[in-house]
Amino acid sequence: MADESSVDRSTFSVSSFSEAEEEDKAHWLSRTPQERLVALEQMRQINYAYDPVSDRIQRTLEIAERP
């Protein structure tokens, strides 16, 4: 565990919610529509605990007997 003297406190800032909203808006307006959609999809997957790799339709194998 690192002691308190090794923490870089210059990376943190305290601001009001209205300031944070303005900064967030400016950040997303500076991104391309493609980047916004990628971020939106990531947030959707996190919010709904969705993993596109593991959540696939199960494949079943059926052997049909021919007469």
CHARMM-style PDB file with segment names, atoms N, HN, CA, C and O in Angstrom:
ATOM      1  N   MET     1       0.846  -1.185   0.000  1.00  0.00      PROA
ATOM      2  CA  MET     1       0.000   0.000   0.000  1.00  0.00      PROA
ATOM      3  C   MET     1       0.890   1.247   0.000  1.00  0.00      PROA
ATOM      4  O   MET     1       1.823   1.361   0.794  1.00  0.00      PROA
ATOM      5  N   ALA     2       0.582   2.168  -0.900  1.00  0.00      PROA
ATOM      6  HN  ALA     2      -0.176   2.075  -1.546  1.00  0.00      PROA
ATOM      7  CA  ALA     2       1.393   3.381  -1.014  1.00  0.00      PROA
ATOM      8  C   ALA     2       1.039   4.348   0.107  1.00  0.00      PROA
ATOM      9  O   ALA     2      -0.117   4.453   0.519  1.00  0.00      PROA
ATOM     10  N   ASP     3       2.055   5.050   0.591  1.00  0.00      PROA
ATOM     11  HN  ASP     3       2.994   4.964   0.256  1.00  0.00      PROA
ATOM     12  CA  ASP     3       1.767   6.032   1.631  1.00  0.00      PROA
ATOM     13  C   ASP     3       1.205   7.293   0.987  1.00  0.00      PROA
ATOM     14  O   ASP     3       1.290   7.469  -0.228  1.00  0.00      PROA
ATOM     15  N   GLU     4       0.643   8.151   1.791  1.00  0.00      PROA
ATOM     16  HN  GLU     4       0.573   8.008   2.778  1.00  0.00      PROA
ATOM     17  CA  GLU     4      -0.059   9.337   1.318  1.00  0.00      PROA
ATOM     18  C   GLU     4       0.845  10.299   0.554  1.00  0.00      PROA
ATOM     19  O   GLU     4       0.366  11.029  -0.314  1.00  0.00      PROA
ATOM     20  N   SER     5       2.136  10.315   0.855  1.00  0.00      PROA
ATOM     21  HN  SER     5       2.526   9.722   1.560  1.00  0.00      PROA
ATOM     22  CA  SER     5       3.049  11.250   0.206  1.00  0.00      PROA
ATOM     23  C   SER     5       3.290  10.889  -1.259  1.00  0.00      PROA
ATOM     24  O   SER     5       3.762  11.734  -2.019  1.00  0.00      PROA
ATOM     25  N   SER     6       2.980   9.656  -1.681  1.00  0.00      PROA
ATOM     26  HN  SER     6       2.596   8.969  -1.064  1.00  0.00      PROA
ATOM     27  CA  SER     6       3.229   9.262  -3.061  1.00  0.00      PROA
ATOM     28  C   SER     6       2.021   9.478  -3.977  1.00  0.00      PROA
ATOM     29  O   SER     6       2.101   9.184  -5.170  1.00  0.00      PROA
ATOM     30  N   VAL     7       0.904   9.985  -3.443  1.00  0.00      PROA
ATOM     31  HN  VAL     7       0.839  10.223  -2.474  1.00  0.00      PROA
ATOM     32  CA  VAL     7      -0.290  10.231  -4.230  1.00  0.00      PROA
ATOM     33  C   VAL     7      -0.156  11.567  -4.953  1.00  0.00      PROA
ATOM     34  O   VAL     7       0.136  12.589  -4.333  1.00  0.00      PROA
ATOM     35  N   ASP     8      -0.370  11.553  -6.260  1.00  0.00      PROA
ATOM     36  HN  ASP     8      -0.607  10.723  -6.764  1.00  0.00      PROA
ATOM     37  CA  ASP     8      -0.310  12.784  -7.044  1.00  0.00      PROA
ATOM     38  C   ASP     8      -1.646  13.499  -6.930  1.00  0.00      PROA
ATOM     39  O   ASP     8      -2.600  13.139  -7.619  1.00  0.00      PROA
ATOM     40  N   ARG     9      -1.725  14.489  -6.087  1.00  0.00      PROA
ATOM     41  HN  ARG     9      -0.950  14.782  -5.528  1.00  0.00      PROA
ATOM     42  CA  ARG     9      -2.982  15.189  -5.843  1.00  0.00      PROA
ATOM     43  C   ARG     9      -3.308  16.239  -6.911  1.00  0.00      PROA
ATOM     44  O   ARG     9      -4.392  16.821  -6.874  1.00  0.00      PROA
ATOM     45  N   SER    10      -2.423  16.489  -7.839  1.00  0.00      PROA
ATOM     46  HN  SER    10      -1.543  16.016  -7.869  1.00  0.00      PROA
ATOM     47  CA  SER    10      -2.703  17.462  -8.890  1.00  0.00      PROA
ATOM     48  C   SER    10      -3.668  16.915  -9.929  1.00  0.00      PROA
ATOM     49  O   SER    10      -4.182  17.682 -10.743  1.00  0.00      PROA
ATOM     50  N   THR    11      -3.928  15.617  -9.926  1.00  0.00      PROA
ATOM     51  HN  THR    11      -3.510  14.994  -9.265  1.00  0.00      PROA
ATOM     52  CA  THR    11      -4.846  15.032 -10.905  1.00  0.00      PROA
ATOM     53  C   THR    11      -6.293  15.101 -10.462  1.00  0.00      PROA
ATOM     54  O   THR    11      -7.189  14.763 -11.236  1.00  0.00      PROA
ATOM     55  N   PHE    12      -6.542  15.527  -9.244  1.00  0.00      PROA
ATOM     56  HN  PHE    12      -5.815  15.802  -8.615  1.00  0.00      PROA
ATOM     57  CA  PHE    12      -7.897  15.625  -8.719  1.00  0.00      PROA
ATOM     58  C   PHE    12      -8.337  17.075  -8.670  1.00  0.00      PROA
ATOM     59  O   PHE    12      -7.532  17.983  -8.465  1.00  0.00      PROA
ATOM     60  N   SER    13      -9.632  17.272  -8.863  1.00  0.00      PROA
ATOM     61  HN  SER    13     -10.286  16.535  -9.029  1.00  0.00      PROA
ATOM     62  CA  SER    13     -10.168  18.617  -8.712  1.00  0.00      PROA
ATOM     63  C   SER    13     -11.571  18.520  -8.136  1.00  0.00      PROA
ATOM     64  O   SER    13     -12.252  17.507  -8.291  1.00  0.00      PROA
ATOM     65  N   VAL    14     -11.988  19.578  -7.476  1.00  0.00      PROA
ATOM     66  HN  VAL    14     -11.435  20.401  -7.350  1.00  0.00      PROA
ATOM     67  CA  VAL    14     -13.313  19.647  -6.887  1.00  0.00      PROA
ATOM     68  C   VAL    14     -14.066  20.751  -7.604  1.00  0.00      PROA
ATOM     69  O   VAL    14     -13.558  21.861  -7.765  1.00  0.00      PROA
ATOM     70  N   SER    15     -15.292  20.436  -8.039  1.00  0.00      PROA
ATOM     71  HN  SER    15     -15.704  19.534  -7.909  1.00  0.00      PROA
ATOM     72  CA  SER    15     -16.090  21.439  -8.738  1.00  0.00      PROA
ATOM     73  C   SER    15     -17.559  21.211  -8.430  1.00  0.00      PROA
ATOM     74  O   SER    15     -17.943  20.175  -7.888  1.00  0.00      PROA
ATOM     75  N   SER    16     -18.373  22.194  -8.784  1.00  0.00      PROA
ATOM     76  HN  SER    16     -18.061  23.036  -9.225  1.00  0.00      PROA
ATOM     77  CA  SER    16     -19.813  22.070  -8.560  1.00  0.00      PROA
ATOM     78  C   SER    16     -20.425  21.246  -9.700  1.00  0.00      PROA
ATOM     79  O   SER    16     -19.791  21.015 -10.729  1.00  0.00      PROA
ATOM     80  N   PHE    17     -21.671  20.809  -9.491  1.00  0.00      PROA
ATOM     81  HN  PHE    17     -22.187  20.997  -8.655  1.00  0.00      PROA
ATOM     82  CA  PHE    17     -22.335  20.027 -10.525  1.00  0.00      PROA
ATOM     83  C   PHE    17     -22.529  20.826 -11.812  1.00  0.00      PROA
ATOM     84  O   PHE    17     -22.416  20.274 -12.906  1.00  0.00      PROA
ATOM     85  N   SER    18     -22.818  22.115 -11.690  1.00  0.00      PROA
ATOM     86  HN  SER    18     -22.910  22.564 -10.801  1.00  0.00      PROA
ATOM     87  CA  SER    18     -23.029  22.915 -12.900  1.00  0.00      PROA
ATOM     88  C   SER    18     -21.740  23.042 -13.703  1.00  0.00      PROA
ATOM     89  O   SER    18     -21.771  23.019 -14.933  1.00  0.00      PROA
ATOM     90  N   GLU    19     -20.609  23.176 -13.018  1.00  0.00      PROA
ATOM     91  HN  GLU    19     -20.583  23.195 -12.019  1.00  0.00      PROA
ATOM     92  CA  GLU    19     -19.324  23.230 -13.721  1.00  0.00      PROA
ATOM     93  C   GLU    19     -19.026  21.887 -14.389  1.00  0.00      PROA
ATOM     94  O   GLU    19     -18.534  21.837 -15.516  1.00  0.00      PROA
ATOM     95  N   ALA    20     -19.328  20.812 -13.682  1.00  0.00      PROA
ATOM     96  HN  ALA    20     -19.728  20.852 -12.766  1.00  0.00      PROA
ATOM     97  CA  ALA    20     -19.078  19.476 -14.225  1.00  0.00      PROA
ATOM     98  C   ALA    20     -19.941  19.233 -15.463  1.00  0.00      PROA
ATOM     99  O   ALA    20     -19.470  18.644 -16.436  1.00  0.00      PROA
ATOM    100  N   GLU    21     -21.200  19.681 -15.437  1.00  0.00      PROA
ATOM    101  HN  GLU    21     -21.582  20.160 -14.647  1.00  0.00      PROA
ATOM    102  CA  GLU    21     -22.078  19.520 -16.603  1.00  0.00      PROA
ATOM    103  C   GLU    21     -21.514  20.247 -17.815  1.00  0.00      PROA
ATOM    104  O   GLU    21     -21.529  19.716 -18.926  1.00  0.00      PROA
ATOM    105  N   GLU    22     -21.018  21.456 -17.602  1.00  0.00      PROA
ATOM    106  HN  GLU    22     -21.005  21.887 -16.700  1.00  0.00      PROA
ATOM    107  CA  GLU    22     -20.452  22.231 -18.705  1.00  0.00      PROA
ATOM    108  C   GLU    22     -19.218  21.544 -19.275  1.00  0.00      PROA
ATOM    109  O   GLU    22     -19.030  21.493 -20.491  1.00  0.00      PROA
ATOM    110  N   GLU    23     -18.373  21.012 -18.379  1.00  0.00      PROA
ATOM    111  HN  GLU    23     -18.525  21.054 -17.392  1.00  0.00      PROA
ATOM    112  CA  GLU    23     -17.169  20.310 -18.837  1.00  0.00      PROA
ATOM    113  C   GLU    23     -17.540  19.030 -19.588  1.00  0.00      PROA
ATOM    114  O   GLU    23     -16.937  18.713 -20.614  1.00  0.00      PROA
ATOM    115  N   ASP    24     -18.528  18.297 -19.078  1.00  0.00      PROA
ATOM    116  HN  ASP    24     -19.018  18.555 -18.245  1.00  0.00      PROA
ATOM    117  CA  ASP    24     -18.976  17.074 -19.756  1.00  0.00      PROA
ATOM    118  C   ASP    24     -19.518  17.390 -21.149  1.00  0.00      PROA
ATOM    119  O   ASP    24     -19.197  16.711 -22.124  1.00  0.00      PROA
ATOM    120  N   LYS    25     -20.337  18.424 -21.221  1.00  0.00      PROA
ATOM    121  HN  LYS    25     -20.598  18.976 -20.429  1.00  0.00      PROA
ATOM    122  CA  LYS    25     -20.926  18.807 -22.509  1.00  0.00      PROA
ATOM    123  C   LYS    25     -19.830  19.201 -23.500  1.00  0.00      PROA
ATOM    124  O   LYS    25     -19.860  18.791 -24.660  1.00  0.00      PROA
ATOM    125  N   ALA    26     -18.879  19.986 -23.045  1.00  0.00      PROA
ATOM    126  HN  ALA    26     -18.855  20.320 -22.103  1.00  0.00      PROA
ATOM    127  CA  ALA    26     -17.777  20.408 -23.921  1.00  0.00      PROA
ATOM    128  C   ALA    26     -16.964  19.193 -24.379  1.00  0.00      PROA
ATOM    129  O   ALA    26     -16.543  19.116 -25.534  1.00  0.00      PROA
ATOM    130  N   HSD    27     -16.750  18.249 -23.459  1.00  0.00      PROA
ATOM    131  HN  HSD    27     -17.092  18.312 -22.521  1.00  0.00      PROA
ATOM    132  CA  HSD    27     -16.000  17.039 -23.808  1.00  0.00      PROA
ATOM    133  C   HSD    27     -16.707  16.266 -24.912  1.00  0.00      PROA
ATOM    134  O   HSD    27     -16.084  15.915 -25.914  1.00  0.00      PROA
ATOM    135  N   TRP    28     -18.020  15.992 -24.742  1.00  0.00      PROA
ATOM    136  HN  TRP    28     -18.526  16.278 -23.928  1.00  0.00      PROA
ATOM    137  CA  TRP    28     -18.730  15.182 -25.729  1.00  0.00      PROA
ATOM    138  C   TRP    28     -18.941  15.935 -27.045  1.00  0.00      PROA
ATOM    139  O   TRP    28     -19.005  15.310 -28.104  1.00  0.00      PROA
ATOM    140  N   LEU    29     -19.047  17.243 -26.996  1.00  0.00      PROA
ATOM    141  HN  LEU    29     -18.994  17.750 -26.135  1.00  0.00      PROA
ATOM    142  CA  LEU    29     -19.168  17.996 -28.248  1.00  0.00      PROA
ATOM    143  C   LEU    29     -17.852  18.000 -29.032  1.00  0.00      PROA
ATOM    144  O   LEU    29     -17.846  18.211 -30.245  1.00  0.00      PROA
ATOM    145  N   SER    30     -16.747  17.766 -28.332  1.00  0.00      PROA
ATOM    146  HN  SER    30     -16.752  17.595 -27.347  1.00  0.00      PROA
ATOM    147  CA  SER    30     -15.452  17.721 -29.019  1.00  0.00      PROA
ATOM    148  C   SER    30     -15.196  16.355 -29.660  1.00  0.00      PROA
ATOM    149  O   SER    30     -14.231  16.203 -30.410  1.00  0.00      PROA
ATOM    150  N   ARG    31     -16.038  15.364 -29.379  1.00  0.00      PROA
ATOM    151  HN  ARG    31     -16.822  15.487 -28.770  1.00  0.00      PROA
ATOM    152  CA  ARG    31     -15.882  14.011 -29.926  1.00  0.00      PROA
ATOM    153  C   ARG    31     -16.676  13.853 -31.214  1.00  0.00      PROA
ATOM    154  O   ARG    31     -17.662  14.552 -31.446  1.00  0.00      PROA
ATOM    155  N   THR    32     -16.231  12.929 -32.038  1.00  0.00      PROA
ATOM    156  HN  THR    32     -15.430  12.361 -31.849  1.00  0.00      PROA
ATOM    157  CA  THR    32     -16.942  12.654 -33.290  1.00  0.00      PROA
ATOM    158  C   THR    32     -18.214  11.865 -32.985  1.00  0.00      PROA
ATOM    159  O   THR    32     -18.310  11.239 -31.930  1.00  0.00      PROA
ATOM    160  N   PRO    33     -19.184  11.886 -33.889  1.00  0.00      PROA
ATOM    161  CA  PRO    33     -20.394  11.069 -33.679  1.00  0.00      PROA
ATOM    162  C   PRO    33     -20.063   9.582 -33.491  1.00  0.00      PROA
ATOM    163  O   PRO    33     -20.710   8.906 -32.690  1.00  0.00      PROA
ATOM    164  N   GLN    34     -19.082   9.076 -34.206  1.00  0.00      PROA
ATOM    165  HN  GLN    34     -18.557   9.625 -34.857  1.00  0.00      PROA
ATOM    166  CA  GLN    34     -18.670   7.669 -34.060  1.00  0.00      PROA
ATOM    167  C   GLN    34     -18.187   7.395 -32.637  1.00  0.00      PROA
ATOM    168  O   GLN    34     -18.571   6.393 -32.034  1.00  0.00      PROA
ATOM    169  N   GLU    35     -17.343   8.283 -32.098  1.00  0.00      PROA
ATOM    170  HN  GLU    35     -17.030   9.096 -32.588  1.00  0.00      PROA
ATOM    171  CA  GLU    35     -16.828   8.102 -30.736  1.00  0.00      PROA
ATOM    172  C   GLU    35     -17.957   8.170 -29.709  1.00  0.00      PROA
ATOM    173  O   GLU    35     -17.941   7.446 -28.714  1.00  0.00      PROA
ATOM    174  N   ARG    36     -18.934   9.041 -29.953  1.00  0.00      PROA
ATOM    175  HN  ARG    36     -18.947   9.629 -30.762  1.00  0.00      PROA
ATOM    176  CA  ARG    36     -20.070   9.149 -29.032  1.00  0.00      PROA
ATOM    177  C   ARG    36     -20.884   7.864 -29.025  1.00  0.00      PROA
ATOM    178  O   ARG    36     -21.297   7.393 -27.966  1.00  0.00      PROA
ATOM    179  N   LEU    37     -21.117   7.295 -30.206  1.00  0.00      PROA
ATOM    180  HN  LEU    37     -20.781   7.677 -31.067  1.00  0.00      PROA
ATOM    181  CA  LEU    37     -21.884   6.048 -30.285  1.00  0.00      PROA
ATOM    182  C   LEU    37     -21.153   4.883 -29.629  1.00  0.00      PROA
ATOM    183  O   LEU    37     -21.780   4.049 -28.977  1.00  0.00      PROA
ATOM    184  N   VAL    38     -19.845   4.818 -29.793  1.00  0.00      PROA
ATOM    185  HN  VAL    38     -19.336   5.496 -30.323  1.00  0.00      PROA
ATOM    186  CA  VAL    38     -19.059   3.764 -29.146  1.00  0.00      PROA
ATOM    187  C   VAL    38     -19.170   3.892 -27.625  1.00  0.00      PROA
ATOM    188  O   VAL    38     -19.355   2.895 -26.929  1.00  0.00      PROA
ATOM    189  N   ALA    39     -19.057   5.108 -27.117  1.00  0.00      PROA
ATOM    190  HN  ALA    39     -18.906   5.919 -27.683  1.00  0.00      PROA
ATOM    191  CA  ALA    39     -19.171   5.330 -25.678  1.00  0.00      PROA
ATOM    192  C   ALA    39     -20.577   4.998 -25.186  1.00  0.00      PROA
ATOM    193  O   ALA    39     -20.740   4.424 -24.110  1.00  0.00      PROA
ATOM    194  N   LEU    40     -21.579   5.351 -25.961  1.00  0.00      PROA
ATOM    195  HN  LEU    40     -21.447   5.818 -26.835  1.00  0.00      PROA
ATOM    196  CA  LEU    40     -22.964   5.047 -25.599  1.00  0.00      PROA
ATOM    197  C   LEU    40     -23.177   3.539 -25.517  1.00  0.00      PROA
ATOM    198  O   LEU    40     -23.816   3.053 -24.584  1.00  0.00      PROA
ATOM    199  N   GLU    41     -22.650   2.803 -26.481  1.00  0.00      PROA
ATOM    200  HN  GLU    41     -22.131   3.198 -27.239  1.00  0.00      PROA
ATOM    201  CA  GLU    41     -22.777   1.345 -26.472  1.00  0.00      PROA
ATOM    202  C   GLU    41     -22.058   0.744 -25.264  1.00  0.00      PROA
ATOM    203  O   GLU    41     -22.569  -0.192 -24.650  1.00  0.00      PROA
ATOM    204  N   GLN    42     -20.894   1.262 -24.919  1.00  0.00      PROA
ATOM    205  HN  GLN    42     -20.479   2.023 -25.417  1.00  0.00      PROA
ATOM    206  CA  GLN    42     -20.182   0.768 -23.741  1.00  0.00      PROA
ATOM    207  C   GLN    42     -20.989   1.015 -22.470  1.00  0.00      PROA
ATOM    208  O   GLN    42     -21.072   0.140 -21.608  1.00  0.00      PROA
ATOM    209  N   MET    43     -21.586   2.202 -22.349  1.00  0.00      PROA
ATOM    210  HN  MET    43     -21.519   2.913 -23.049  1.00  0.00      PROA
ATOM    211  CA  MET    43     -22.386   2.505 -21.164  1.00  0.00      PROA
ATOM    212  C   MET    43     -23.626   1.616 -21.101  1.00  0.00      PROA
ATOM    213  O   MET    43     -24.029   1.192 -20.017  1.00  0.00      PROA
ATOM    214  N   ARG    44     -24.237   1.330 -22.262  1.00  0.00      PROA
ATOM    215  HN  ARG    44     -23.910   1.674 -23.142  1.00  0.00      PROA
ATOM    216  CA  ARG    44     -25.406   0.451 -22.303  1.00  0.00      PROA
ATOM    217  C   ARG    44     -25.041  -0.950 -21.830  1.00  0.00      PROA
ATOM    218  O   ARG    44     -25.776  -1.561 -21.054  1.00  0.00      PROA
ATOM    219  N   GLN    45     -23.901  -1.459 -22.303  1.00  0.00      PROA
ATOM    220  HN  GLN    45     -23.304  -0.964 -22.933  1.00  0.00      PROA
ATOM    221  CA  GLN    45     -23.466  -2.794 -21.911  1.00  0.00      PROA
ATOM    222  C   GLN    45     -23.164  -2.862 -20.417  1.00  0.00      PROA
ATOM    223  O   GLN    45     -23.487  -3.856 -19.767  1.00  0.00      PROA
ATOM    224  N   ILE    46     -22.553  -1.822 -19.871  1.00  0.00      PROA
ATOM    225  HN  ILE    46     -22.290  -1.015 -20.399  1.00  0.00      PROA
ATOM    226  CA  ILE    46     -22.262  -1.795 -18.441  1.00  0.00      PROA
ATOM    227  C   ILE    46     -23.554  -1.709 -17.634  1.00  0.00      PROA
ATOM    228  O   ILE    46     -23.714  -2.413 -16.636  1.00  0.00      PROA
ATOM    229  N   ASN    47     -24.471  -0.849 -18.062  1.00  0.00      PROA
ATOM    230  HN  ASN    47     -24.341  -0.277 -18.872  1.00  0.00      PROA
ATOM    231  CA  ASN    47     -25.717  -0.638 -17.331  1.00  0.00      PROA
ATOM    232  C   ASN    47     -26.575  -1.896 -17.284  1.00  0.00      PROA
ATOM    233  O   ASN    47     -27.178  -2.192 -16.252  1.00  0.00      PROA
ATOM    234  N   TYR    48     -26.639  -2.638 -18.386  1.00  0.00      PROA
ATOM    235  HN  TYR    48     -26.150  -2.397 -19.224  1.00  0.00      PROA
ATOM    236  CA  TYR    48     -27.496  -3.817 -18.448  1.00  0.00      PROA
ATOM    237  C   TYR    48     -26.723  -5.118 -18.287  1.00  0.00      PROA
ATOM    238  O   TYR    48     -27.270  -6.189 -18.552  1.00  0.00      PROA
ATOM    239  N   ALA    49     -25.458  -5.053 -17.857  1.00  0.00      PROA
ATOM    240  HN  ALA    49     -25.014  -4.184 -17.642  1.00  0.00      PROA
ATOM    241  CA  ALA    49     -24.615  -6.236 -17.644  1.00  0.00      PROA
ATOM    242  C   ALA    49     -24.651  -7.148 -18.862  1.00  0.00      PROA
ATOM    243  O   ALA    49     -24.846  -8.358 -18.739  1.00  0.00      PROA
ATOM    244  N   TYR    50     -24.465  -6.566 -20.026  1.00  0.00      PROA
ATOM    245  HN  TYR    50     -24.307  -5.583 -20.127  1.00  0.00      PROA
ATOM    246  CA  TYR    50     -24.531  -7.298 -21.284  1.00  0.00      PROA
ATOM    247  C   TYR    50     -23.125  -7.530 -21.808  1.00  0.00      PROA
ATOM    248  O   TYR    50     -22.328  -6.599 -21.914  1.00  0.00      PROA
ATOM    249  N   ASP    51     -22.830  -8.777 -22.133  1.00  0.00      PROA
ATOM    250  HN  ASP    51     -23.478  -9.534 -22.047  1.00  0.00      PROA
ATOM    251  CA  ASP    51     -21.551  -9.132 -22.733  1.00  0.00      PROA
ATOM    252  C   ASP    51     -21.839  -9.764 -24.087  1.00  0.00      PROA
ATOM    253  O   ASP    51     -22.303 -10.904 -24.138  1.00  0.00      PROA
ATOM    254  N   PRO    52     -21.580  -9.064 -25.182  1.00  0.00      PROA
ATOM    255  CA  PRO    52     -21.948  -9.602 -26.497  1.00  0.00      PROA
ATOM    256  C   PRO    52     -21.220 -10.892 -26.851  1.00  0.00      PROA
ATOM    257  O   PRO    52     -21.693 -11.639 -27.707  1.00  0.00      PROA
ATOM    258  N   VAL    53     -20.097 -11.174 -26.228  1.00  0.00      PROA
ATOM    259  HN  VAL    53     -19.712 -10.567 -25.533  1.00  0.00      PROA
ATOM    260  CA  VAL    53     -19.361 -12.402 -26.531  1.00  0.00      PROA
ATOM    261  C   VAL    53     -20.053 -13.619 -25.925  1.00  0.00      PROA
ATOM    262  O   VAL    53     -20.167 -14.659 -26.573  1.00  0.00      PROA
ATOM    263  N   SER    54     -20.513 -13.491 -24.686  1.00  0.00      PROA
ATOM    264  HN  SER    54     -20.421 -12.646 -24.159  1.00  0.00      PROA
ATOM    265  CA  SER    54     -21.102 -14.648 -24.016  1.00  0.00      PROA
ATOM    266  C   SER    54     -22.617 -14.749 -24.189  1.00  0.00      PROA
ATOM    267  O   SER    54     -23.182 -15.821 -23.972  1.00  0.00      PROA
ATOM    268  N   ASP    55     -23.285 -13.669 -24.571  1.00  0.00      PROA
ATOM    269  HN  ASP    55     -22.826 -12.798 -24.747  1.00  0.00      PROA
ATOM    270  CA  ASP    55     -24.737 -13.694 -24.722  1.00  0.00      PROA
ATOM    271  C   ASP    55     -25.127 -13.939 -26.173  1.00  0.00      PROA
ATOM    272  O   ASP    55     -25.594 -13.039 -26.870  1.00  0.00      PROA
ATOM    273  N   ARG    56     -24.931 -15.151 -26.600  1.00  0.00      PROA
ATOM    274  HN  ARG    56     -24.552 -15.883 -26.033  1.00  0.00      PROA
ATOM    275  CA  ARG    56     -25.311 -15.528 -27.953  1.00  0.00      PROA
ATOM    276  C   ARG    56     -26.417 -16.567 -27.898  1.00  0.00      PROA
ATOM    277  O   ARG    56     -26.660 -17.185 -26.861  1.00  0.00      PROA
ATOM    278  N   ILE    57     -27.072 -16.744 -29.015  1.00  0.00      PROA
ATOM    279  HN  ILE    57     -26.875 -16.242 -29.857  1.00  0.00      PROA
ATOM    280  CA  ILE    57     -28.095 -17.780 -29.096  1.00  0.00      PROA
ATOM    281  C   ILE    57     -27.397 -19.131 -29.022  1.00  0.00      PROA
ATOM    282  O   ILE    57     -26.406 -19.375 -29.712  1.00  0.00      PROA
ATOM    283  N   GLN    58     -27.933 -20.005 -28.172  1.00  0.00      PROA
ATOM    284  HN  GLN    58     -28.737 -19.807 -27.612  1.00  0.00      PROA
ATOM    285  CA  GLN    58     -27.339 -21.321 -28.024  1.00  0.00      PROA
ATOM    286  C   GLN    58     -27.582 -22.131 -29.292  1.00  0.00      PROA
ATOM    287  O   GLN    58     -28.679 -22.138 -29.851  1.00  0.00      PROA
ATOM    288  N   ARG    59     -26.554 -22.794 -29.714  1.00  0.00      PROA
ATOM    289  HN  ARG    59     -25.663 -22.788 -29.259  1.00  0.00      PROA
ATOM    290  CA  ARG    59     -26.680 -23.677 -30.874  1.00  0.00      PROA
ATOM    291  C   ARG    59     -27.027 -25.074 -30.382  1.00  0.00      PROA
ATOM    292  O   ARG    59     -26.437 -25.578 -29.426  1.00  0.00      PROA
ATOM    293  N   THR    60     -27.974 -25.676 -31.039  1.00  0.00      PROA
ATOM    294  HN  THR    60     -28.453 -25.266 -31.815  1.00  0.00      PROA
ATOM    295  CA  THR    60     -28.328 -27.051 -30.698  1.00  0.00      PROA
ATOM    296  C   THR    60     -28.167 -27.921 -31.921  1.00  0.00      PROA
ATOM    297  O   THR    60     -28.373 -27.478 -33.051  1.00  0.00      PROA
ATOM    298  N   LEU    61     -27.803 -29.138 -31.687  1.00  0.00      PROA
ATOM    299  HN  LEU    61     -27.635 -29.498 -30.769  1.00  0.00      PROA
ATOM    300  CA  LEU    61     -27.605 -30.092 -32.772  1.00  0.00      PROA
ATOM    301  C   LEU    61     -28.691 -31.144 -32.652  1.00  0.00      PROA
ATOM    302  O   LEU    61     -28.873 -31.745 -31.593  1.00  0.00      PROA
ATOM    303  N   GLU    62     -29.408 -31.362 -33.741  1.00  0.00      PROA
ATOM    304  HN  GLU    62     -29.260 -30.874 -34.601  1.00  0.00      PROA
ATOM    305  CA  GLU    62     -30.460 -32.353 -33.750  1.00  0.00      PROA
ATOM    306  C   GLU    62     -30.158 -33.354 -34.856  1.00  0.00      PROA
ATOM    307  O   GLU    62     -29.922 -32.979 -36.005  1.00  0.00      PROA
ATOM    308  N   ILE    63     -30.168 -34.619 -34.497  1.00  0.00      PROA
ATOM    309  HN  ILE    63     -30.359 -34.924 -33.564  1.00  0.00      PROA
ATOM    310  CA  ILE    63     -29.917 -35.662 -35.488  1.00  0.00      PROA
ATOM    311  C   ILE    63     -31.257 -36.188 -35.962  1.00  0.00      PROA
ATOM    312  O   ILE    63     -32.055 -36.689 -35.170  1.00  0.00      PROA
ATOM    313  N   ALA    64     -31.492 -36.075 -37.226  1.00  0.00      PROA
ATOM    314  HN  ALA    64     -30.844 -35.668 -37.869  1.00  0.00      PROA
ATOM    315  CA  ALA    64     -32.754 -36.541 -37.807  1.00  0.00      PROA
ATOM    316  C   ALA    64     -32.545 -37.928 -38.387  1.00  0.00      PROA
ATOM    317  O   ALA    64     -31.627 -38.154 -39.176  1.00  0.00      PROA
ATOM    318  N   GLU    65     -33.400 -38.845 -37.990  1.00  0.00      PROA
ATOM    319  HN  GLU    65     -34.146 -38.661 -37.349  1.00  0.00      PROA
ATOM    320  CA  GLU    65     -33.348 -40.202 -38.527  1.00  0.00      PROA
ATOM    321  C   GLU    65     -34.100 -40.221 -39.850  1.00  0.00      PROA
ATOM    322  O   GLU    65     -35.236 -39.758 -39.945  1.00  0.00      PROA
ATOM    323  N   ARG    66     -33.445 -40.766 -40.865  1.00  0.00      PROA
ATOM    324  HN  ARG    66     -32.521 -41.142 -40.787  1.00  0.00      PROA
ATOM    325  CA  ARG    66     -34.091 -40.898 -42.178  1.00  0.00      PROA
ATOM    326  C   ARG    66     -34.736 -42.265 -42.272  1.00  0.00      PROA
ATOM    327  O   ARG    66     -34.151 -43.255 -41.832  1.00  0.00      PROA
ATOM    328  N   PRO    67     -35.944 -42.341 -42.841  1.00  0.00      PROA
ATOM    329  CA  PRO    67     -36.607 -43.666 -42.978  1.00  0.00      PROA
ATOM    330  C   PRO    67     -35.934 -44.555 -44.023  1.00  0.00      PROA
ATOM    331  OT1 PRO    67     -36.372 -45.683 -44.247  1.00  0.00      PROA
TER     332      PRO     67
END
